[in-house]
Amino acid sequence: MRFAPGVRRFAIPAFAAAAVLALVAPPLAVVALAAGGFVAWFFRDPDRRPTGPGVVSPADGRVSVVREEADQLRVGVFMNVTDVHVNRAPFDGRVERVTHRPGKHLPAFSKESERNERVDVDVATDEGPAELSFIAGAFARRIHPYVAAGDDLERAQRVGHIDFGSRADVLLPPAYERADLLIEAGDRVRAGESIVAAKER
């Protein structure tokens, strides 16, 4: 099983505590062992392949945002505690800039989450400018982008993860219209696998 970077920082202390507690307080050792197992499971990073042509979901979870922004469409995916938290590139392109924006840590499914800490990745695609955003939630404290300005992106490649949180958005290129969307709010999707928009159907 592959794991996202950072798993050792959280899992190893829990497993080490379990080993020590096993000698002095076995019930607490069970709790520490369960905590370590939960962390390892939370940071799991399975292989994914797109199920067809088009824009793939950047995250596992439930579609929580579908809205128009000027001449572009935004699709947001909320990740709950049971979802894989490794994010994927929705399309091929080239990273133009990666911008960290400090902010709050409000629940990522709420409207107020627009003020949360986030990392925006501006991408140039063959169909126009686009953006991928990692948005922290109530429990998330670190956003880890794997890409930098000048990097080439391949659809469905791993592009980052958020420790214990929380939402990933894609601002589609202007070439996409509402009729091209294959999802709606409330749908379940999988990162790098589910198709959220396609020009040809």
Disulfide bonds with the S-S distance in Angstrom:
none
